[in-house]
Amino acid sequence: MNMKTAAYTAGERRLQERLLLGRRVEGDRLVLADATLVAALDGSRPLTAGERAALQASPLTARRLRQLAIERRAAEAGEVAADGWRASRGRLRAASSGELEALRTDDGWFTLHFLPAGAGWKTIVQLAAGAPFAPALLAARAPLRVSDGAGHTVLEGRLDADGECEAAWPFAESPAGHLQARGAGFAVELLNDC
């Protein structure tokens, strides 16, 4: 899926969600139990056709489903933290010279990509699919922060469905010069909130 299609799909989903959740129906009430909604969210029991129709007809029930999904993501983010992963660190290698294209954390779980963008740079942090905490981190859309060796924020945000987050390079110096001057290191950290 290319970036334009992904952005359009995400935007379209948000619009559909707003339209569905923003509706008001006279006499609306919760038509499905929390246990049924939770089972649908975790995939242990799909909704029947009648349950899907009831969910679509009841904005109150749809809002409850959304709230349960938010709570589930928050719980999963807590599990990621409970699993012990809080940060990954990396260093520029002695052989690194010239402009950087990519840096990998020492544990191999994250890669920082640096791409020329006009007069500046774009930074992309990419989660390795094989990281033991990758499924939970992606499901939770947990907020991450990338910082240089001096603790300055390089990038902050949430991973997308592909396990990436990107932002403009925030400093005047090129990535190689900036990182080298600030301890030749970087960190990817889990944030409590973004």
LINJO-V770700 format. One record per backbone hydrogen bond with DSSP energy under -1.0 kcal/mol. NH is the residue of the N-H (numbers start at 0). CO is the residue of the C=O. If there is no record, write none. Layout:
nh->[NH NH]
co->[CO CO]
This chain:
nh->[5 6 7 8 9 10 11 12 13 14 15 16 17 18 19 20 21 27 36 37 38 39 40 41 43 44 51 52 53 54 55 56 61 62 63 64 65 66 67 68 69 70 71 72 73 74 75 76 77 78 79 80 81 82 83 87 89 91 95 102 104 105 107 110 111 112 113 114 116 119 121 122 123 124 125 126 127 130 133 136 137 138 139 141 143 144 145 146 147 148 150 153 154 156 159 162 164 166 168 177 178 179 180 183 185 186 187 188 189 190]
co->[1 2 3 4 5 6 7 8 9 10 11 12 13 14 15 16 17 24 32 33 34 35 36 37 38 38 47 48 49 50 51 52 57 58 59 60 61 62 63 64 65 66 67 68 69 70 71 72 73 74 75 76 77 78 80 187 185 183 92 111 109 88 104 125 102 123 100 121 119 116 114 166 112 164 110 162 108 127 130 132 133 134 135 136 156 188 154 186 151 184 147 145 145 143 163 159 124 122 120 173 174 175 176 178 89 146 87 144 85 142]
